[in-house]
Amino acid sequence: MAVRFIRHSALFAVIIALLVAELLVLLMTPSSGLITPLPVDASQWFTPAQLSRAESFNGLQRWLGIAALLVKAAVLALIVIRAPARLQGPYRHPIIVSGLVGAAISITVVVALLPLSALMRVRSIDYGLTTSSWGEWAWDVARGAGIAALIAAAGTVIAIALIRKMPRRWWVPAAALIVLGGVLMTFAGPLVIDPIFNRFTPLAAGPARSSVVELANRAGVKVGSVYVIDASRRTTAANAYVNGIGSSKRVVIYDTLLSKFPPPQARLVLAHELAHVHYRDIFHGLIFLLIVAPFGAWAAARCLRLWGPRDGLPAGPSSVPALTAAVILIVFAITLISNQLSRSVEARADVYALTLTGDAPTFIAQQRRISLQNLGDPDPPALAHWLFGTHPTTLERIGIGLAWQRGERPSGGSK
């Protein structure tokens, strides 16, 4: 009877967390600044050879990605089932040992995924998308795994200490610390973590910088710093992004974007990124985290009670596998839901880029070109896109440009 109650309460908590996330998506989805895309036939914008190449690459990559999720789930399930009995101790410093277990689980997952990651990389090399050597890739994996392990260790130490101090209500301060951690990572990530992997150089004076300054003035935003990232060391793909908050806020441009795209098309990518600054999208992402974190932490606590050891002992190393699995499950499920919001926000940024530039033909050409450059799937399977897509599809983005070209304008303006 008690086990059934715990099981039902865990399911109830997870459902509530997901419903809150979905409600937030509905409330935060832009109500203005959007345009309904016109229907687009892929064959009118891409040759059969281009569509076949995109499907050949992305089709198997999607299945390998799904296989990676299944492997990760299997590894975590096995650890939850088999590991706790071996981790009961006793330990002189159970909290510190818990942190080491958290780090070990993080590294174990990375190692388990290495074969699939390597296979995906082989295919990326074969299609000309990846340019780095295997040694550089291995060094990136090692650094990434080390950073993830440190974060996992710190988070585990804090969580186990809270659980031992407040067995029933530990998730309340944990939620507050999750939000604080999100803010700190958003601020410090561009300054501390990103430079570990790439070299960032200030965008030199010239047409590209003039475009950023001119577009920022027209948008009425302060862009902070503008950097060029040496992405060509790893990939032929082109992109740009905005990250950071406060004094760490920056616009980052791939060097491949500047070298491989005509200036008018690169200008539209920059206008898209400035839209995120204009709408304060990073700040709103932190608001989403602020609201959803307590419900997610509560759901993780209920799952821990269901999956964790029920030996009556204080939380310690034997609790870490269930805690890790619960956190990863909740984060993954909420991320799938938040992707709906991301797609709307990105579509609004596309419309704002058109508002700043008024250049629909170049926007359409840029969307087509970047899809070819990055080996994107112009029209991915609907279910895969609904679950994992963070941006509108290429065909939807071309449809936005065509609607603008036809005279459509966003309802409610673009402010």
Secondary structure as GFF3:
##gff-version 3
##sequence-region A 1 415
A	DSSP	alpha_helix	2	28	.	.	.	ID=ss1
A	DSSP	three_ten_helix	42	44	.	.	.	ID=ss2
A	DSSP	alpha_helix	48	82	.	.	.	ID=ss3
A	DSSP	three_ten_helix	84	87	.	.	.	ID=ss4
A	DSSP	alpha_helix	94	126	.	.	.	ID=ss5
A	DSSP	alpha_helix	134	165	.	.	.	ID=ss6
A	DSSP	alpha_helix	171	188	.	.	.	ID=ss7
A	DSSP	pi_helix	189	193	.	.	.	ID=ss8
A	DSSP	alpha_helix	194	197	.	.	.	ID=ss9
A	DSSP	beta_strand	200	202	.	.	.	ID=ss10
A	DSSP	alpha_helix	207	219	.	.	.	ID=ss11
A	DSSP	beta_strand	225	229	.	.	.	ID=ss12
A	DSSP	three_ten_helix	231	233	.	.	.	ID=ss13
A	DSSP	beta_strand	240	243	.	.	.	ID=ss14
A	DSSP	three_ten_helix	246	248	.	.	.	ID=ss15
A	DSSP	beta_strand	250	254	.	.	.	ID=ss16
A	DSSP	alpha_helix	255	260	.	.	.	ID=ss17
A	DSSP	alpha_helix	263	278	.	.	.	ID=ss18
A	DSSP	alpha_helix	281	307	.	.	.	ID=ss19
A	DSSP	three_ten_helix	317	319	.	.	.	ID=ss20
A	DSSP	alpha_helix	320	357	.	.	.	ID=ss21
A	DSSP	alpha_helix	360	373	.	.	.	ID=ss22
A	DSSP	alpha_helix	382	388	.	.	.	ID=ss23
A	DSSP	alpha_helix	394	405	.	.	.	ID=ss24
###
